[in-house]
Amino acid sequence: MGKEKAGALTPKAISNRIKAKGLQKLRWYCQMCQKQCRDENGFKCHTMSESHQRQLLLLAEDVDKYMDTFSKEFQDTFLKLLKRQFGTRRVRANQVYQDYISDRHHTHMNATQWETLTEFVKWLGKEGHCKVDETEKGWFISYIDRDPDTIERQKAAAAKEKMEMDDEERRTKLLERQIERERARKVDEPKPVFTELKRDNEEEKETRFEHHAGTNLHCCNLQYRAMLSRSIGLPNPIMSASLMPKEKKKEKEKAKESQKRKSALEEIMEMEEQKKMKISRKDNWIAKGIVVKIMTKKLGEKYYKRKGTIKDIKNLFVAVIKMSDGGDVLKVDQEHLETVIPAIGKTVLIVNGAYRGARASLVSLDEKTFSVAVELKDGPHRGKRIDRIPYEDICKVDT
């Protein structure tokens, strides 16, 4: 009796399925039979099989027909993957090809009219399917979407944008016409001429009522003054007493508003100053001639929280420090250093921010906000006071 065929759940059958699951070498694939072989011997046995010979006879009848079919399938599937996964973005052709061949049942390139991926990419550019360019990293392609729906959407978006631009232009032209009309109207109008108030006789208003007596004279005089004030624009003496408190209140309110505006302007200037200082900050702040404090115990307790003067700088971030006590010379990274704040009135160096490198005099110190105020001693801004500078942006200068 012959051997019984191995069952589907035997170790050998499972092993064969695992081996056949992944991608295999392209040269051992038969596109006509859509058969993937694992090794050269399997491919040889397949080519000698009866089914393969029948497929070869069908192929021999019309080779061009089958090659065109395979080429069309390869092209359509490749472009579909490119459009769906990458859109119109510029991408490496080899990356798209690797995603394409990840499907084990894809149409292989050795069955198409193109022998290499480079030839296929050049053909895509020649036919206008993609934009193609070659760089040092290889060939890059970007899909040209000629779908009617996409073209319609693009046309609709362009028409909408043009319509919005037309509306904006119409509004702009209308506004310009209104401005020109207003300017022409003002040119035609006579300009007011302001002249000095002159009286023919200075004593006329006094002598006119000299013959009236008592309260009648007082009332008539007040009424005359009221009429005269209305005619020449002077304050009414009758109403001035009642309006005095209101006017004082208005003046006070105006004074308060001006103070508020001034303080708001100052706040804006301070905010701009702070932004300027933040933008111009750098990672390295150490400079020659400043006094710093060592904040690491790796060099020993002897140097911990001890001060020294920076004599030289290596690679922007390493300081050569001469210790104040003993004169020892050490190389310390900027990360293990801290700035020193001197007494008020002493000279400091601004080591970071907008005025980096400028010398200044310490004016005041604010412990709540951990900041100081300084007055510049040199440069184009000499004499300028700068507030709210962080502790770490200034350092004592060795004198």
Helices and strands as residue ranges (DSSP letters): H 11-21, G 26-28, E 29-30, E 35-36, H 40-47, H 50-61, H 63-86, E 91-92, H 93-101, G 109-111, H 117-127, E 130-135, E 138-143, H 148-188, H 204-207, H 214-232, H 237-279, E 291-294, E 307-314, E 318-323, E 329-333, G 334-336, E 337-339, E 347-350, E 359-366, E 371-376, E 385-390, G 391-393, E 394-396
